[in-house]
Amino acid sequence: MSQADNSYELGIDLQKIDAIDMHVHIECSEHGHLSLPQPLVDASSKYFKAEDRSPSLDTIAERYREWNMAAVVFTVDATTALKHEPNSIEEIATGAARNNDVLIPFGSVDPLQGAAAVERAKVLVEKFGVRGFKFHPSLQSFDPSDQQFYPLYEAIQDLGVPALFHTGQNGMGAGLPGGYGIKLGYSNPLLLDSVAADFPELQVIMAHPSVPWQEEANSIATHKSNVWIDLSGWSPKYFPQSLVHAANRMFPDRVLFGTDYPLITPQKWLGAFQEADFKDEVRPKILKDNAVRLLGLGN
């Protein structure tokens, strides 16, 4: 089968799904290779109290199909920082292609690989059909505001797909000596302000409530119309009130449902979401409508 045959094409019937989960991890390959070193897998499992830590891509597709949801799926390429090969991004894209009624693949590249990362980003979009890119500045050990990474952002902007960045507190390395060397400061959302300013056509997604920097995240999303916030990684019952207030009033059209599955289940997240203080008119935007617009699913 050629690369072209493997290329992802959207197959989601928007009338059949109730929500789009913007943040789902594929952490184990079809051959059992883990995306992270074992100490990080164990520590994050303990931190999130996850029971089913690494379901396969096809299992995730089956579950989201049963739940009448679509899911954006990805892994993180932190080869240089972790000295550990990620699970295959190409395999994720190909798996999403055979489950394109419920899965949407995002790619990942290692920013520390410079020009090679730029070329790889182009291949992942043009040959495999990925619909965006996931970055984890703390895990990948890079300052996203550093202009050495601007050629990568320019390429992603030109490719017309969004870039999703982990922000805020970090479950990876939590509880380990030195946090496994992972530095929280790289995930301060303020570092993304210059990225969004200098690449106004690039859609920047700040993943998670950005605790302890939620006010910074709120300010950036209020100021720049190409910045979005996904609500993954936290139960809504623990959301900072300032985030709920800003989502209701300042940027209701740029807030996105996300879980961090398999670390948090949609059922747990949605149960708490029902009790959170979001306006009734904002809820459907968060669960589905905003993602449809961001990802161009209605075109």
C-alpha positions, 0 to 999 in steps of 0.5 A: 500500500502506498503512502497516498493510500494511507492518507487520512481523509475526513469521514465524520458524519457530524449529525451522528456525533454529540461531541468532539474530544480535542485531546486524546493520547495514543500511547502504545503502538500496535507492536507494544512500543510505549510513547514514553519511558516507563518511569513517566508512564508509571508516574502519570498513571499514579498522578491521574489514577488512570486504570486503563493507561494505554488502550490501542488506537482501534480500541479507542475508536471503538469506544468513541464510536459507542459514545457517539463522539469523535476524537483528535488523537496524537502522541508527542515526539520528544526524541531529543529530550527524552532519548526515547523514540515515540510511537509511530505518528505515521501509524496513528495517521494510518489508524485514524484513516481506517477509523475516519468516522470517529478519529482525527489525527494530529501529528507531532515533530521534535522541535529540537531537530530543526530543519528536519522537523520542518520537513517532517511536518510537511510530509505528515500533512501532505502524505499522511493527512494529519490535521494539526500538530501537538507540542509539549514544551516541557516534555520536549524541553523547548521554549516555544517563544524562541525564534529558532522555532519560527520556521516550524511555525511558519510551515505549519501556518502555511500548511493551514493546520492548528498547533496545540501546545500543552500549558500549565501544570504537568502530570508527566514526571509528577512525584519523581525526583526533579520531576524527571528533569521536566521543567514546568516553565516551558509550559507557561502560556505567556510564552505562546503570546509571541507565537500567536502575535507573529503568526496571526494565521496560525491557530494556536490551541492552549491545552488544559486549564493553565494553572498556575498561570490561568490569568495569563492564558485568559488574557492571551485568548481574550487579546488574540482571536487566533488563540483557543483553549482546550479544557482537557486534563482537569475535571471541570469541578476543579476549573479555575473560576476565572476560566469559566467566567472568561469562557462564558463572556470573553471567548465563548467561540474559542473554547474546546472540549477535551479530556486527556483520555485515557487519563480522564474518561469522557464520562467523568469529564462530562459528569462534572461539566454538567455541574459547572457554571457554563452558560447553556448557550456556551455548552454546545459550542464547547462540546462540538461547534467550536471544534467543527469550525476550528478543524474545518469539519463543516466544509 
